[in-house]
């Protein structure tokens, strides 16, 4: 019963949030203290492509987030796989993984910008992707920690004992054990990149426009409709991914 | 000729010598119990035998052949962990057949062997269960069936009954002992429990920081005060008298 009530209240909260954003996106004359618009304006839907570059911002955000998620998750998996077999010093490993979080994001961004200016990458997608990977890669490495425990080591030893090749061990033992957390890691790193504002603004130098930047601009310009559409576009993927991979989220969230 | 002979095996981790000049012999179809305090390298010794760890010194002879340079699988010495290591996403039958992944057996032979070992280990009817649906004893049987189907030379058991409750431990030990006798399977068991050793093994050894002592018979093992067996027997005799 308690679980049912929690699910219903959470769903209602999310639904109210979406409804509120939809009302402010499609309603005209919605101003304080009124809660309901005077009239509805659906013309915005047909103009959405031309106004405020929402589509291009969406495409940019999607491209950056996908690149960051895939690169971070696969690189983190590779780093973990190598350290699983080579067994380097644990404390040194942890220090390296947590190092980016010891540095303030703004300091990291400034340092990266100087580097990217020298490399000629400033204001490009590459700069933003590389900058975000500096944050998401250690995060993915830490998140994937749950895969590489003593239990997996024992199973791998058992596989070696039965004469399995390295490829068979990867395919039959490591991959099934890692699959769930790799999906979770991809989703989480995707969302970190998707929601990022500071690095995009700083490293993009105004040349790369993502959804978070569009939302910020719309709020500055008091364009309620555009801001609401941008907000819906920003939060929608998170909810969709959560729904699609509900089981993995719940299982892994309780096991971490 | 002995099934297994270990001559002067030594292992050092960093500056610490864990095993020094280990010698022992295991005849065909017999079982050897290795006892000793914690941290003297009992598990390391088993891992060296099956090839998971490399010895720094010494020789290991299987059927008279030195196996130090053989790949792990060729040695056919299967190591059973203290906690049965099963693949959580595979059912009982798939877990048992997992050990044959690297072999080129025809499917019919695999299925025949699977049914035989399911029968022998009392797992008939549990084939499609996942590991999380099994009891501790059943999990240990699956691990054993998976090892036996591989047709091993020797089974190496690292405190296999440690995690089980008393009654289950007694029952499983009796069943497995009978199975090992039937199959004439050579085995080495590492344990802390002298009673477990006495029930299971035909040969006994004591491993300590000074090295390994193999007793010539059961009486010698019981009589040695450092094994603690004599003390336990005296305690029970006095308890019964009182």
Interface residues (C-beta under 8 A of the other chain):
Chain A: X151 X154 X155 X157 X158 X160 X161 X162 X163 X164 X165 X168 X172 X173 X176
Chain B: X50 X51 X52 X71 X72 X73 X74 X78 X79 X81 X83 X85 X87 X89 X98 X99 X100 X101 X102 X103 X150
